[in-house]
Amino acid sequence: MQQSKQIAELSTSKDSRSRLSRLGSSLKGILSRARRLLGYNLETKVGSGIVVIFAGTAIIEAIFGWSILPYNPTTPNFFNAYRLPSLAHIFGTNNAGQDVFSRIIAGTPNDAMVSFFVVGTAFALGGFLGSLAGLKGGWTDEVLMRVTDVFFAIPSLILAMAIVAILGTSPVHLMESLALIWWPAYARLARSEALRLSSANFVESAKLSGMSSVRIVLRHIFPISATTLMVYATLDIGTLVLTYSGLAYLGFAVRPPLPDWGADVATYSAEIVSHPWLPLIPAAIIVFVAVGFSLLGDGLRNALRHEQGR
């Protein structure tokens, strides 16, 4: 009895080591492929660098708060009003003497939170619904396509502004409204991938084995189409940063004196001639981040095409 127990324990230990070894090999493969794709060309290198700076700044600022900033971004100091960019104030100060650099850093989590949440939600929801519709076809596909047509018929900015007007002005409500309207493009893209894969042998085998449509989507179709969706999502985050900043410019996000890139551009746009750094610096940061995601998305698309031999 004791010997059987020892044999069972040894077998369990070997299985655990084998699973850990396979997991380690898989992680190494994923990391190796990620390094290869991100280092494919200058576009991916520059784009990934900008994205890392943007995401890293947002995470660090969200964790530690304003304590890491050189100045409090909302505390006025009228003796320092309209200081030109210098070593003491890298991006200068505004009309209330607030440090513009500190306000830029403090506003970064707003754009990051909204853009990543909305794209992540659209990726998961739209990707799943589109894959399911493409696989099942029939009335499921027809209903989804008509729903997406309705969303595409209404300009997204107008629809988002209408929803925020009902829910109330805040970054969270703006994030929720954008998440509600952002998924149709992902559903269309996932549907086209599902239609392409629905006649594949492995999908037909899964159907014959009695596997449900949801399981086929989650286990076979969605993991394959996720690569295409990921490239689109990378490009889309840059678009969403511009969209959120535009809505913040119109007053649908935070209210001054709270820091936000789009809101700061709106607040100081009238001073473009007298104090040009006030609106131009946050506007340049918005464009810089959007271009970073665009470069990364284009570079990844080219890298994947090269990898697939297209």
N, C-alpha and C positions, 0 to 999 in steps of 0.2 A: 504493500500500500504506500509506504513511504517512498519507494523507488518510483512508483507511478506518478506520485505527486511531484517529485523532483523533475521527472521527464516532462510533465505538463508545464511546470514553471520554466524550464529551459526552452520549450517550444514557444511559450508566450513571449519570453524575452527575445528570442530570435525574430519572431514576427514583429515585435515592437521596433527592434533595431532595423529590420528590413524596411518597415514603413517610414521610419525616420530617414533612412538612407535615400529612399525614393523621393521623399519630400525635399530633402536637401538637394538632390540632383535636379528636381523640378525648379526649385528656387534659383539655383545656379544658372539653369537654362534661361529662365525668365530675365534675370539680371544681365546675363550675357547678351541676350537679344535686345534688351532695353539700351544697353551701352552702345551696341552696334547701330541701332536706329537713331539714337540721339546724337551720335557722332558721325552720322552718314555724310553730312555736308555742312557748309557754313550756316545755312539757314537753320538747321536743327540745333546747331551749337549756340548760335546767338539767341534764337527763340527760347530754347530751354534755359539759357542763362537768365533771360528777362523773367521768364515764368517762375523760376526758382527764387529770384529776388522778390518778386511780387508776393508769392505764396508764403515764403519764409518771413517776410516783413509782417504780413497779416497775422500769421500764427504767433510770432513772438509778441507782437503788440497786443493781440487778443489775450495771451496768457498773462503777461506782466502789466498790461494796462499802461496808463500814462506815466507811470513811475520811471520808465526807461527813457522818456523823452527829455531833451535838454530844457524845454520850457513847457509850462502848462498851456495847452492849445486854446483854452477858453478864458484864461485870466487876462484882463486888460492891463496894459501898462502904457498909458498915454504919453509918457516921457520918451518912449521908444517908437512912437508912431512913424510909419513910412520910412523906416531905415532901409537903405539900399543893401543888396546882398553883400555879405562880408564874412569874415571868419567867425564872428560872434553869432551872426544870423545868416546861414548859408543861402537861404532864399529870401532874405529880407524880412520885414514885418509889415503888417497891414495897418489900417487906420486906427485900430485899437491897441497897437503895439504888440499884437500877438505874433509869435514866431511862425512864419509860413511853413518852414520845414517840419516843425512839430505838428502842424495841422495836416500836412500831407501824410505823415506817418500815421497819425491818429485816425485819419479817414480811410486808410487802406483796408481795414477789416470790413467796412461796409461794402465796398466793391467786390472783395473776395467772397464774402459770405453770400451775397446775392447771386453772383455769377456762378459759383461752384454749386450752390444748392439748386438753382433753377436748371442748370444744364444736367446735373446729376439726376434730378427728378424726371426731366424730359427724356434722358437717356434710358432710364429704367422703365418708366411707364410707356413712353412711345415705342421703345424697342420691343417690349413684351407684347403690347397690343398689335403692333404692326406685324410682328412675326407670327402671332396667332392668327390674324386675319389672312395673311398670305398662305399659311398652311391649310387652314380650314376652307377658305374660299366661301362661295355661296352668300347667304344673307349676312353672315358675320363680316365678310370682307366688304360687302356693299354698304352696310351700316357705318362701319368705320370710315370708309372713304367719303361718305356724305357728311359725317361729322367733321372730318378734317376740312372738307370744302367750305363748311360754314365758318370755321376758324380762319381759313385763308382769305375768305371774302371780306372779313373785317380787319382793318389795319390794327396790328398788334399794339401799337402805342396808344391808340384811341381806346381799345378794349381794356388795356392795363390801367389807363387813367380813370376809366369809368368804374372799374372794380375798386381802385384805391379810394375814389371819391365816396364809395359806399362804405368801405371798411374803415377808412381813416388814414391820414398821412403818417407814414412811418416806414423805415426800411424793411421791417418784417412784413407789413401788409403789402408793400410793393413787391417783395420777394414772393409772397404767396400768389399775388395776382399774375406775375410773370410765369410762375410755375404752372398755373392753370391753362395758360394759352401757348406755352412754348413747345409742348410735346408733339403736335401734329407733324412737323417736319421729320422728326425721328421715326414716327410711325410710318410715314410714307417710305422713308429710306429702308427701314427694317422690313417692310412688306415686300419691296422689290427684291431684297436679298432672300426672303423666305420663298418667294415664287421661283427664284432661281434654284434653290436647294430642295424644293418640295418633291421633285422627281428623282432626286439622288437615291442610289441604292441603299445607303444606310438609313435614310428616312423611310423608304418603303419597307425595309426590314423591321424598323421600329413599329410601323403601323401594323404589320402582319403579326407581330408579337403581342399585340393587344395594348401597347403603351398608349396612354391618353395623349391628346393633343398638347396639353399644358406641359407634360413631362418631355414630350418630343421637342417642344420649343426650348425649354430650359436646359435640356441635356445635349441637344444636337444642333439646333438652328441658331439660337441666340449666341452661344459661344463663338460660332464662326462669323456671324454678322457683326459681332461686337467690335471687331477690328475696324471695319468700315465706319461704324458709328463713332468709334473713338476718334478717328481722324476728323470727322465732321464736328464732333463735340469740341475738339481742340480749337478749330477755327471759330466755332460758335461762341466760345467764351469771350473772345475778343469783341465779337458783335454785341454780346450781352453787356460787357463793360461799357461800351459806347451807349447802349440803350438805357442802362441804369443811370449813367451820368447825365444823359439827356433828360430823363424824367426828374432827376434830382435838380437839374438846372431849372426846370419848370416848377419846382417846389413840391414835388410829390414824395420826397424822401425825408431828410432831416431839415430842421429849421435852424438858422443861425442863432446863437454863435457856435452850435455844435459843428465839428469839422466834417466836411464831405467834399470830395473833389468837384463834382458837378455843381453843388450848391455854392461853393466858393467862386467858381467861374461866373455864376450868375450874380453873386453879390458884388463882385468887383469889375464886372464887364464895363461899367460906365467910366472906370478909371483906366481904360486901356491906353489912353494918351498920356495922362499925367503920371500914372504909376503902373507901367505895363507889366511888371513882373507879377503883380497880384492875380490877374486873370490868366496870364500866359503860362505861368509855371504849372498850376493844376491842370490846365488844358493840355500842356505838353506831356505831363505824366499820364493822362488818360490815353492819349495817342500812343505813347511809348509802350504801355502795357498791351493795348489792342494790337499794335504791330508785332509785339513779341509772340502773342498767341497765333497770329496769322502766319508768321515765319515758321513757327514750330509745326503748325498744321500742314502747311505746304511742304515743308521738308519731310515730315513723316509720310505724307502721301507719296512723294517721289521715292522715298526709301522703301516703302512697301511694294510699290510697282517694280522697283529694281529687284527686290527680294523674290517677287513672284514671277520675274522674268518677262514682264510686259514691255 
